[in-house]
Amino acid sequence: MIAFWITLPIELRLVLLALLGLAIGVLANWAIYRLAWDARLIGPWVPADETAPPRKMSDRIPILGWLGLRREASIHGSGFWIRPMLIELAMAIGIPLYYWFVTQTGLLLPPADRVPVVIAGVQPWMTIVFVSHLIMISLMVAATFIDFDEQTIPDEITIPGTLIALVVACVTMTDSFLPALDLNGVLVPIAFYLPAPAEAPKWTGPTGWWTGVGIWTMWCFALSNRRLILRRGPLKAFEYFFASLVRNKPYNPWKALLAMWLIGAVGVRIVFGIGGDAWIGLLTALIGLGVGGGVVWAIRIVGSLAMRREAMGFGDVTLMAMIGAFIGWQGAVMSFFLAPIAAIAIVLVYFIITRNSEIPFGPYLCAGTLLSIFGWDRLVNGWFLGNLAILGPFMLWLFVALTGIMGVMLYFWRVLKETMFGE
């Protein structure tokens, strides 16, 4: 299939991808309004509001159909149609451009490999990377705008997205991951063991198995109860956490999550038995899931303890776990630390448009992910992996120290606000 796709003229591929982008934009708009907590009947592919004029066939035309739906402005608000129209237009333009960037420019490769013969040789690999990222970006678009609207990210986006990322990583035999140079200067997918490839063999044995199933277990366990009640201290918080796992309450999903955990654990064991690149790919995605979600979860716990209120939503945890499963733990860490840089532009634009200073963190994470991909060779291959190879475990302690410093700063900020403003 990939070989046939590559033989098509590049112009035809870009046109087909533009049409695919239109379709993805339509699906993203549907998800933004239907998967939100406060679902709304906006768009041509959902039942019309009972007070709305009858829908027309022309309303279903992507981009242009929103011009006709302006007649529902009295129901949904003035200018409600502008954003969904721009989303569909952006996807129609952005998807072909992203394909060009990933497969044709060679900018994801080290400078020495940005020559036509190498770019052509890795085009099948880069096509798989593009397909994987196409899924991730589509999910991030829906998550971003739901988070803008409601400051929440629905599980219906991040949980299926994470499962898809795990399956893709396993089936593609690591080829869904971005390129990196190993210590011998060979271009390889960025597996979990880089920048220390000598450590890879131990992960094909019991260490790898217990790590993989442990991360899977922790993820399923966390999904079953994501509230952290800190009012009576950390020990009581854990007591409340475990007690609420099986408490009878509406929509408690623990039985479904138990079934998911069992099926997933069996799947992990099967892939571990197969071994080879299938196991390396799955473990890379699982460790990306664990590190991506774990970093945000750690920040969330420290911030909540310091501020005595929820500092970040659990949707940010599941979103970063999904991103880590798609791009690996190295990309997830870089994306997290690039998020504040992306936030500068997002906050400014969002405030100008809405005059609202309360900005959710999910859009930052998504923008940071794109920044890390666009600057992949310089940021991840050049800076992050290079420093990690030199500093080694010190990088972990540096993160722990920075997290603690952040907690202290938030604590004193809370005390200052309570003292000066009574908040």
Buried (B, 14 or more C-beta within 10 A) or exposed (E): EEEEEBEEEEEEBBEBBBEBBBBBBBBBBBBBBBBBEEEBBBBBBBEBEEEBEEBEEEBBBBBEBBEBBBEBEEBBEEEBBEBBBEBBBBBBBBBBEBBBBBBBEBBBBBEEBBEEEBBEEBBBBBBBBBBBBBBBBBBBBBBBBBBBBBBBBBBBBBBEBBBBBBBBBBBBBBBBBBBBBBEEEEBBBBBBBBBEBEEBEEBBEEEBBEBBBEBBBBBBBBBBBBEBBBEEEEEEBEEBBEEBEEEEEEEBEBEEBEEBBEEBBEBBEEBBEEEEBBBBBBBBBBBBBBBBBBBBBBBBBBBBBBBEEEBBBBBBBBBBBBBBBBBBBBBBBBBBBBBEEBBEEBBEEBEEEEEEEEBBBBBBBBBBBBBBBBBBBEBBBBEBBEEBEEEEEEBEEEBEEEBEEBBEEBBEEBEEEEEEEEE
